[in-house]
Amino acid sequence: METATRPPSWKILLAFAIIYFVWGSTFLAIREDRTAREEERKVRQFYSQGLVFKNQVKVQKGKIVDIQNHMTSLKNRFASWSVRYAQDSEAQACWTSAYYTTYYRDWCDRGRNLKAQYEQLQRQLAQERPSSNKCRRKSAAQAMATASMTQIS
């Protein structure tokens, strides 16, 4: 019977070293790939959040511009109403018994309605503006977070 001879120990050590090196480098490559994918995902996520925020700001600005345009329209309607129907001596009719006549009641109610709409729009504009300031503060905080993330990387 023949006896099997053992390979030299340096060959065994070399084989284990090669396995260790190949396996370790494969593990390192997978780990680096995961890190790269994670960072790419974070960049895409931040970009999409930025787009969403940009659209929110556009919508908010659009609301404010619409309110301002409506207010201008009401100012113009009020001005034309006051010029068309009111003489200087008739303006007091809204606060006297003459108000109860058909002509003055319609005239006064129309003016009061325009004024009420204008005041309501002013309140709505005051409510919309602070929310747009919140958006600006939020974007500044996001910019600071991005700067700190890039410094860490």
KELUMTOR-832411 format. One record per atom (N, C-alpha, C): residue in three letters; z, y, x. Coordinates in steps of 0.2 Angstrom, whole numbers, plus 5000, padded with zeros to 4 digits. Layout:
BEGIN
ALAZYX ...
//
This chain:
BEGIN
MET500049945004 MET500050005000 MET500050065004 GLU499650115002 GLU499650175006 GLU500150225004 THR500350255008 THR500850315007 THR500550375007 ALA500650415002 ALA500350485001 ALA500650525006 THR500250565009 THR500550615014 THR500650675010 ARG501150715012 ARG501350775009 ARG500850835013 PRO500650875009 PRO500250935012 PRO500750975016 PRO500551015021 PRO501051055025 PRO501351105020 SER501951125022 SER502351165018 SER502051235017 TRP501651255022 TRP501351325022 TRP500851325017 LYS500551265016 LYS499951265010 LYS500351275003 ILE500851245003 ILE501251244996 ILE501451314995 LEU501751345000 LEU502051415000 LEU501451464998 LEU500851455001 LEU500251495000 LEU500051484993 ALA500051424990 ALA499851414984 ALA500251444979 PHE500951444980 PHE501351474975 PHE501351554976 ALA501151574982 ALA501151654983 ALA500451674979 ILE499951634980 ILE499351654976 ILE499451654968 ILE499751604966 ILE499951604959 ILE500351664957 TYR500851674961 TYR501351734959 TYR500951794959 PHE500551804964 PHE500151864965 PHE499651874959 VAL499251824957 VAL498751824952 VAL499151834945 TRP499651794944 TRP500051804938 TRP500351874937 GLY500651894943 GLY500951964943 GLY500452014941 SER499952014945 SER499452064944 SER499152064937 THR499052004934 THR498852004927 THR499352034922 PHE499952024923 PHE500552054919 PHE500552124920 LEU500452154926 LEU500452224927 LEU499852254924 ALA499252224924 ALA498652254921 ALA498752254913 ILE499052204910 ILE499152204903 ILE499652254901 ARG500152264905 ARG500652314904 ARG500352384905 GLU499952394910 GLU499652464911 GLU499152474905 ASP498852424902 ASP498352434897 ASP498752454891 ARG499352424889 ARG499752434884 ARG499952514884 THR500152534890 THR500352604891 THR499852644890 ALA499252634892 ALA498652674891 ALA498452684884 ARG498452624880 ARG498352624873 ARG498852664869 GLU499452654871 GLU500052694868 GLU499952764869 GLU499752784874 GLU499652864876 GLU499052884872 GLU498552844872 GLU497952864868 GLU498052874861 ARG498452824858 ARG498652824851 ARG499052894850 LYS499552904854 LYS499952964853 LYS499553034853 VAL499053034858 VAL498553084858 VAL498153094851 ARG497853034849 ARG497553034842 ARG497953054837 GLN498553034837 GLN499053054831 GLN499253124832 PHE499353154838 PHE499453224838 PHE498853264836 TYR498253244838 TYR497653274836 TYR497553274828 SER497653224825 SER497653214818 SER498153264814 GLN498753264817 GLN499253304814 GLN499053374815 GLY498753394820 GLY498553464821 GLY497953484816 LEU497553434815 LEU497053454810 LEU497353464803 VAL497853414801 VAL498153424795 VAL498553494794 PHE498853514800 PHE499153574800 PHE498753634799 LYS498153624803 LYS497653684802 LYS497353684795 ASN497253634792 ASN497053634785 ASN497553664780 GLN498153644782 GLN498753674778 GLN498753754778 VAL498653774784 VAL498653844786 VAL498053884782 LYS497553844782 LYS496953874779 LYS497053884771 VAL497353824769 VAL497453824761 VAL497953884760 GLN498553894764 GLN499053944763 GLN498754014763 LYS498254024768 LYS497954084769 LYS497554104763 GLY497154044761 GLY496754054755 GLY497154074749 LYS497754044748 LYS498154064742 LYS498354134742 ILE498554154748 ILE498754224749 ILE498154274748 VAL497554264750 VAL497054304749 VAL496854304742 ASP496854244739 ASP496754244731 ASP497254294728 ILE497854284729 ILE498354324726 ILE498254404727 GLN498054414734 GLN497954484735 GLN497354514732 ASN496754474731 ASN496154494727 ASN496354504720 HIS496754464717 HIS496954464710 HIS497354534709 MET497754544714 MET498154604713 MET497754664714 THR497254664718 THR496754724718 THR496354734712 SER496154674709 SER495854674703 SER496254704697 LEU496954684697 LEU497354714692 LEU497454784693 LYS497554804699 LYS497654884701 LYS497054924698 ASN496454894699 ASN495854924697 ASN495754924689 ARG495954874686 ARG495954874679 ARG496454914676 PHE497054924679 PHE497654964677 PHE497355044678 ALA497055054683 ALA496755124684 ALA496255144679 SER495855094678 SER495255104673 SER495655114666 TRP496155074664 TRP496455074658 TRP496755144657 SER497155164662 SER497455224662 SER497055284661 VAL496455284664 VAL495955344664 VAL495655334657 ARG495455274655 ARG495055274648 ARG495455294642 TYR496055264642 TYR496455274636 TYR496955324636 ALA497255354642 ALA497755394642 ALA497555464644 GLN497855514640 GLN497855584642 GLN498555594644 ASP498655644648 ASP499355664651 ASP499855664645 SER499655694639 SER500155704634 SER500255644630 GLU499755594631 GLU499855534627 GLU500255474630 ALA500455484637 ALA500755434641 ALA501455424638 GLN501755474635 GLN502455464632 GLN502455424626 ALA501955414623 ALA501855384616 ALA502155314617 CYS502155284622 CYS502355214623 CYS503155204622 TRP503455264623 TRP504255264622 TRP504455304616 THR504055314612 THR504255354606 THR504055314600 SER504155344594 SER503955304588 SER503255304587 ALA502855344590 ALA502155334590 ALA501855264592 TYR502255234596 TYR502155164599 TYR501955124593 TYR502255124587 TYR502155084582 TYR501555094578 THR501155144580 THR500455144577 THR500055094580 THR499555074577 THR499055024579 THR498755044586 TYR498455104586 TYR498155124592 TYR498655124598 TYR499155154598 TYR499655164603 TYR499955094605 ARG500055054600 ARG500354984602 ARG499954944606 ASP499254944604 ASP498754904608 ASP498754934615 TRP498655004615 TRP498555034621 TRP499155024626 CYS499755034624 CYS500355024627 CYS500454944630 ASP500354904625 ASP500454834626 ASP499954814632 ARG499354834632 ARG498854814637 ARG499054844644 GLY499354904644 GLY499554934650 GLY500254894653 ARG500654874648 ARG501254834650 ARG501054764653 ASN500554734649 ASN500354674651 ASN500054674658 LEU499654724660 LEU499354734666 LEU499954744672 LYS500354784670 LYS500954794675 LYS501354734676 ALA501454694670 ALA501854634671 ALA501554584675 GLN500854574674 GLN500454534678 GLN500454554686 TYR500454614687 TYR500454644694 TYR501154624697 GLU501654634694 GLU502354624696 GLU502454544698 GLN502154504693 GLN502254434694 GLN501854414700 LEU501254444701 LEU500854424707 LEU501254444714 GLN501554504713 GLN501954524719 GLN502454474721 ARG502854454716 ARG503354404717 ARG503054334720 GLN502454314717 GLN502154254720 GLN501954264727 LEU501654324729 LEU501454334735 LEU502054334740 ALA502654364738 ALA503254364742 ALA503454294743 GLN503354244738 GLN503554174739 GLN503154144744 GLU502454154743 GLU501954124748 GLU502054144755 ARG502154204756 ARG502254224763 ARG502754194767 PRO503354184765 PRO503854144769 PRO503654074770 SER503254044766 SER503053974767 SER502553974773 SER502154024773 SER501654034779 SER502054044785 ASN502554084785 ASN502954094791 ASN503254024793 LYS503453984789 LYS503753914790 LYS503253874794 CYS502553884792 CYS502053844795 CYS501953864802 ARG502053934803 ARG501953964810 ARG502553934814 ARG503153934812 ARG503653914816 ARG503553834817 LYS503353794813 LYS503253724814 LYS502753714819 SER502153754819 SER501653754824 SER501953764831 ALA502353814832 ALA502653834838 ALA503053784841 ALA503453744836 ALA503853694838 ALA503453634840 GLN502853624837 GLN502453564839 GLN502153584846 ALA501953644847 ALA501653664854 ALA502153654859 MET502853674858 MET503353664863 MET503453584864 ALA503453544859 ALA503453474860 ALA502953444864 THR502353474863 THR501753444866 THR501753464874 ALA502053524875 ALA502053544882 ALA502653504886 SER503153494882 SER503653454885 SER503453374887 MET502953354882 MET502753284883 MET502253284889 THR501853334890 THR501353334895 THR501753344902 GLN502253384902 GLN502653384908 GLN503053324910 ILE503253284905 ILE503553224906 ILE503053174909 SER502453174907 SER501953124909 SER501753134916 
//
